[in-house]
Amino acid sequence: MFTVYILKTTSNTLYTGITTNLAKRLKEHQERSGRGAKYTRAFGAEKIMYVEEYATRSEALKREHQIKKLTRDKKEQLCRK
């Protein structure tokens, strides 16, 4: 199972990513370790705001790309659902 997620950073920005282990990935982002994304190492990670699950990596990557193209307002609307 692949998870697409939107993460709120400590600087109040939104980061979108995919993973197969959400708890582990959030911990990597929060620790600002070498395993976390370069973006979250710079801005920190506060909490997961939104999650969708997909059976295949291909589906998850396509959805991640769609979400990344959204405006901040649209991403915030998605998070409120």
C-alpha positions in Angstrom: 0.0 0.0 0.0 1.3 3.4 -1.0 0.3 6.6 0.9 0.2 10.1 -0.5 0.3 12.7 2.2 0.3 16.4 2.8 2.5 17.6 5.7 2.4 21.0 7.4 5.9 22.3 8.1 6.9 24.4 11.1 7.1 27.4 8.8 3.4 26.9 7.9 4.1 25.6 4.4 2.7 22.4 2.8 4.8 19.5 1.6 3.4 16.6 -0.4 5.0 13.2 -0.6 4.5 9.4 -0.9 5.6 6.5 1.3 4.8 2.9 2.3 5.3 3.6 6.0 3.8 6.9 7.1 4.8 6.8 10.7 8.5 6.1 9.8 8.5 8.8 7.1 7.0 11.4 9.5 9.7 10.6 12.0 12.4 11.0 9.3 11.0 14.4 8.4 10.7 15.6 12.0 14.3 14.5 12.9 15.5 16.5 9.9 17.8 13.5 9.2 19.6 12.8 6.0 16.7 10.4 5.1 14.1 13.2 5.3 13.3 15.4 2.2 15.7 18.3 1.7 12.7 20.6 1.9 11.6 19.4 5.4 15.2 19.4 6.6 15.1 23.2 5.9 11.6 23.9 7.1 10.9 21.2 9.7 7.8 19.0 9.9 4.9 19.7 12.2 2.1 17.2 11.4 0.3 15.2 8.7 -2.7 17.2 7.3 -4.1 14.8 4.7 -3.7 11.1 3.6 -4.8 9.0 0.6 -3.9 5.4 0.0 -3.2 3.6 -3.3 -2.6 0.0 -4.3 0.3 0.8 -6.7 3.2 3.1 -6.7 2.2 4.4 -10.2 -1.2 5.5 -8.9 0.4 7.2 -5.9 3.0 9.0 -8.0 0.3 10.3 -10.4 -1.8 11.6 -7.5 1.2 13.2 -5.8 2.0 15.0 -9.0 -1.7 16.2 -9.3 -1.6 17.5 -5.7 1.7 19.3 -6.1 0.3 21.2 -9.1 -2.6 22.5 -6.9 -2.6 26.0 -5.4 -2.1 26.4 -1.7 -5.8 27.2 -1.3 -6.8 24.0 -3.1 -4.5 22.0 -1.0 -6.0 23.5 2.2 -9.5 22.7 0.9 -8.3 19.1 0.3 -7.0 18.9 3.9 -10.3 20.1 5.3 -12.2 17.2 3.7 
